[in-house]
Each structure stands twice: as C-alpha cells, then as structure tokens.
Amino acid sequence: MPSTLNIVGAGHVGRALGRLFAGRGVFAVQDIKTRGSDSARAAAAFIGAGTPVAGALRPADVWMLAVADDAIADVAAALVQSASLAGAVVFHCSGAKASGELDALRRAGASVASVHPVRSFADPTAVAAAFDGTFCGVEGDAAALAVLLPAFEAIGARPVRIDPAAKTVYHAAAVFASNYLVTVMDAALRAYQAAGIPADVARELARPLATETLSNVLRLGPEAALSGPIARGDAATVARQHAAVAAWDGPTGALYDALAAATWDVARRKRAC
C-alpha cells in the first residue's frame, strides 16, 4: 500500500502535486485542509482523491504544506498542537524558505524537508499534465529526503540538491530568470514605443533579439552570448544611450545605468576568457 499523504494548503501547487501523487499511485491522498471548506472540496475534486477536513487531520506518513511562504512556520507550530507527527515526513514547497521553517515539527519527532518545483503553477491542470522533467530544489533531513526523492522522481521530477543556508539567493535566481526578465523586456518594449513604434510591432521587433539572446546564454554561457556596445567597449555610445533614456523616463534611465554597470562586469569576464 502506498504511504498516506495529508495536504495542508491546496492552491495551485498543492493541487497539481496532489493530482500527480494520487494519479501515479505514489501516495494515497488522505486528508486535505485549506483555509475554507469550499476550497478544500474543490481541491479534492481536482486531485481526484482525499477527504476535505475542517478540524484535526488524521495521522499520516507524509505531510505536504503547500501554504504561503510567510505562513509556513505558523502552520507548523499549529500542527504540533493538533496532530501526531512523530515518525512522519513533513515538507513544504517554498522556494524562498528553508526546511528550518519546520523546526517545530522536527522537535516533535518528524523528519522535515523542502521541495521546490522550479516552474510556474499559474495553470495547475497544465502543470499536472506536463510535469515530467521539472527540476525541484531539495534540501532537508536525510530521512525525509529518502522518502521524498523517489516519490518526486516517480512523478517525473528532477531533484537538485541545494544549500539551505543559501535558500534566499537560490530563490532570487528564479526571480532574476523570470520576473526581472519581464521587467527588462517591459523597458525594451516601452522604449520602442517611445520611438514611435506600435506596441504589436515592438513585440515582433524584440522577439528575435530576445529569443536568440536567451538561447545563446543557455547554450554558450553569458560571456560568450554578450554582444552590443558594452561588449565592444564603446563607452561613448553607452553614455549617450543612458542620457537619452534618462531624459525620456527617469526610472528606466536608472534601470539602464544599473544594468550597464553589471554588464561591464560580464564584458570584463568575456575579455578574460
């Protein structure tokens, strides 16, 4: 029989992982608890297994805390008061918080870990349908990982060990690769529009530059992928651009200046290669 799994917090991440664990027979989803009974019932329906509960949860072999980052420690402390955790495995799914957020459960006899799937869960149905190959940053107690690593591999994950002391920097890497990439592209598109180019045309102008550059970074590395005035050492062009952008829009000018400073460092590494 598969190990039992309780799910606390069943938003997009909890629902997608719950469906995968249940659908592939990795865990037997048992109790599901969320902030409201309606959402717990909806989660059970999405997962196709599990019992929505409003009160105390039954003992389980494995517990998944798919709650907001800032709620993890409080939820862990509450579970210590309301559930039997001795010998259980408990993990959370945060990319920003380390497994130490579950210290209260560790002191209660549980083995704890953090498993962070590195992808967007905006569409949990799509994630559950195409999870194979998803990287997951993992860290925590050896006993917990002995259970969780094969479980996640069984649903198609590719676990990557990370240093819990650097968990915040690890999560910032995802922010740079995703959120801040959006911000940089927003600046590019707005600058094109400031030059009189319609928004739809601006996106098409940016598309080959952005996609080819990202492909080169991932294929060759940032130093080899860098091109443009800073790669050529053309400081005069960079200064003129900065002045023009700052005159057009002050905050975007400040962004240009900060990115230029960082890009000069990449160019120095490029020349040293």
N, C-alpha and C positions, 0 to 999 in steps of 0.2 A: 504494500500500500504506500502511496506517496505521502510525504510529510504534510502535515496540516499547515496552512498559511492563514494568518489573520492580517487584514489590511486596515490600517488606520489612516484615513485621509485618502479619498479616491477621486481626485481630479483627473486631469488628462494623463499624468504619469501613472498614477495608481491603477487607473482603468486599463490602460494599454498593457502594462506589465501583468496585471491580474489576468487579463484575457489570454496572454501568451502562456503564463504559467499553467492556467487551467486547461487551455486548449491542447497543450502538448503533454499534459499529464505529469508535469514536473512537481507541482504541489496540488494538494486538494484545498481549494479556497474554502475557508470555513466562515469566519465572521468578518463583516465589513462595517466599519464605523466611520461616519463623517460628521460634519457639524449639523446636518439636518437629516431627518428620516427620508425625505423625498430624494435627496442626492444619494443616500445610501442605497435606496431601492433602484435608482437609475443606474448606479454603479454595478449592482448585482446583475441587472438585466444586460448591461453592456458586456460584462465579464462572462455571463452565462453560467455563473456559479456563485456560491456564497450566500450567507444569511445576513440581511441588514439588521443591525442591533442598535438600540438606543442607550442601553446600560452597559454593564460589565461584559467584557468579552471572555469567552471560554479559553482555557489554556490551549496553546498551540506550539508546534515545534519551531515555527519560523514566524516572525512578525515583520511586516513591511510598514514603515512610517513614511507615507508619501504626503507629508504636510509641508506647509510653507517653512522656509529656512528658519525664520525667527521664532517659529512655534515648536521646533524640534525638542529643545531642552525642556520646555514646559510640558509637552505631551509625554516625554519620557518620565518626568517626575510624577505626573498623574498616573501613569501606568504602574509605577512602583506601588502606589497606594491601592490600586484596584484590580491588579492581575497577578497571577503567579508566573514569574519569568525565570525561575531557577532552571538552568539547563537549556533554555531556549536560545535561539539565534535571532537577534534583532538588528535590522539595518534600516538606514534612511537613504533617500535618493538625492540628497542635495549635492550640488557641485561646489557650493561656497562654504559649507560647514563640514568639519572633520567628524570622524566617528566619536571623538571625545565628547560631542554633544550628548552622547548616550551613556555617559559615565554613571548616572544614577541607576541605569539598568544593569550595567556591569557590576556595580556594587551589590545589586540584588541577585546576582548569580547568572546573568545572561552573558552570552558572547556577542559582541557588537561589531558592526562594520558600516561602511558607507559604500554604496554602489551608485555611480552617477552615469546614466546613459548620455553620451555626447551627441545629442541631436535635438531638434525642435519637436515638441509634442503638441503643437497647435492643432493637429488633426490626429487624435488617438486612433481612429479607425485605420488611417493610412499607415501610422507607425506600427500598429499591430500586424498589419498585412505585409510589411516590408522591413521587419526588424533585423533580419539576418545581416551580419556584418557590422552591426552597430558597436562602436567602441564604448567601453564603460570604464571609467576611472574607479579603481577599487583600493580600499585600504581598511585595516581593522584587525581584529583578533584572529589569530591563526585558526582557531576552532570555528569561528564564524565563516571565514573565507573557505575553509574546507567543505562547507555545505553550499555556500553561495556561488563559488566559481563554477562548479559543474552545473549548478542549476541555471545560471545565466548562459553558460555555453550551450546548454540544451535548448534555449530559446533563440540561439543564433548570435549571442553577444561575443565580442572580442575583448576580454578583460585586459586592462593595462594597470599595473601597479603604480601607485603614486605615493609621494611622501606626505603624510598627513600634516606635517609642520608647514608645508608649502601649499596647503589646500586653497587658500585665498588667491595665491598667484596662479595656481592651476586654473581656477575658475575665471580669473581675469584673462587668461589666454583665450578662452572661448568668447569672452566679451570682445576682445580685440578682433578675433577672426570672424565674428558675426555682427554684433551690434555696432561696433565702431566702423566696420566696413560699410555699413549702411550710412553712417554719418558722413564718411568721406565721399561716398557716391552722391549723397544729397548735395554736398558742396559743389561737386563737379556739375551736376545737372542744373543747379541754380546759376552757376557761373555761365554755362552755355546759354541759359535763358536770358541772363543779363546782357549777353552779346546779341540778342535778338532772335535766337533760335527757338522755335516752338518746343513745348515740353516733350511731345511724342517723338519729334526728330532728335532732340537732345539725347533721349534714351537710346535711340539707334546709333547715334554718333559714339556714345560712351560704350556701347555693348562690346565691339571688338577689342577696344583698348583694355577694358576691364577683364573680359573673359580670357584674353590671351595673356595678360599680365599675371592673373591668378594662376593660370595653367603653368606658366613659366616658373613662378615662385614654387609651386608644389612639385614641379618636375626637376628644376635646376637648383633651387635654393634662392634666397632673397638677393644675395650678392650678384649672382650671375643674371638674375632677372631684372635688375635695376638698369633703367635707361633714362634718357632725358637730360636736362641741363645740369643737374647736380652730379650725375654720373660722369658728365663731360668736364666738370669743374667750372662751369660757366656761372660764376657768382654774380656777374652783372645782370644776366637775364633773370636770375632768381630774385635779385633785389628789385628789379623793375616790376616783376610779377607781384611780389609782396606788396609793393607800394600801390599798385593798381587795384589789387583785391581789397586791401585795407581801405582804400578810398571808396570803393563800391559798397563794402559791407564790413564794418569793424570786427565783429566776432569771427567772420570767415577769414579775415586777414590774420587774426591771432591764431586761428587753427592752421593756416598756411605756414606761418612762422614756426609754430611748434613742430609741425611735420617736417619742415625743411631742416630744422636742427637735427632731428632724428635721422633724416635721410642722408645728411652729410656723414653721419657715423657709418651708415651702410656703405656709402661710397668709399670711405676710407678702408673698410674691410674688403671691398671689391678690389681696390688697387693693391692690397696686400696679398691677395690670393695668387 
